Amino acid sequence: MLTALVLICSITNTPDLSACTRDTAVQVMLVPAEFGNPATCFMHGQAYLAETSIGRDMAENERIKIMCVPSKTIDARMHAQTH
């Protein structure tokens, strides 16, 4: 299963969107759902962002990167951050 991470990066700080990571992003959003394939994950990531004030009020210099990663990776990382 895949989980969508929505990264919003400033092109001022990270001009190359491929260099946008969780560490360089201005905002990081975790879509609270799991998906069976990358296309569905990507589409739901976009839709989730569009429904938020963050997505509607983005600055002109901000860009979006959606990463679909294995849910196990996210679960392990979240567990490590809370302990």
N, C-alpha and C positions, 0 to 999 in steps of 0.2 A: 504494500500500500504506500501511497505517496501523500505527502503533506505540502501545501504551498506556503512558501515564505515570500512575502511581498517586501521588497527592499526599495526604499526611496533614497536616492543618492543625489547630492548636489554636484552639478557638473563643474562648479567652482573648485571643489575639493577633490573630486574624482572625475576628471574629464573623459576618461575611457570607461564606458559603462561595464565593460567586461571585468574591470578591476573593482567594481562595486561588490562589497561583501557585507556580511553582518557587522563586521568591525568598522567599515567605512560608511555605512548607511546613516542617514540622518534619522530615519524611522525604519523600524522592522516590525512587520505584522505577521502573525501566524494565523492562517486560516483554520478555524476550528472544525475541520472535517478531513477525511481521508478519501483518496481517489484511487481508482484502479489503473488509470493510464495517464500518461503525461499531458495529452491534449485536454482531457477533462480537468485535470489539476490546474493547468494554465488558464483555461477559460474561467474556472471558478475563482481563481486568484484575482483575475481582472475584475470580475463582477463584485467580489467581496470588497475590493478597494474602492470601486465606484460608489458603493453604498455608504461609504464613510465620509466624514467631514475632511479627513486627511486627503482622500482622493479628490474631493471637490475643490479643496483650497490649496492645491499644490502651488509652490512658487514657480516662477518662470524658469528658474535655473535648476529645477529638480527633474529627475528622470526616474522611471520605474523599471525595476528588474524583478521578474518573478522566477523563483527557483522552486522546482518540484523535487523534493528530496525524500528518501525513504523515511517513513514515519518512525521507524526504530531509531534512526539517527537523531531525530528531534527529541523523542522520548528520553533517550540516554543523555542528551545535552541538557534538557530541562531538569532532569533528575540530578545531574551533577551540579547545576547552578543553585538548586534549592538546598543542597547539603554542604 
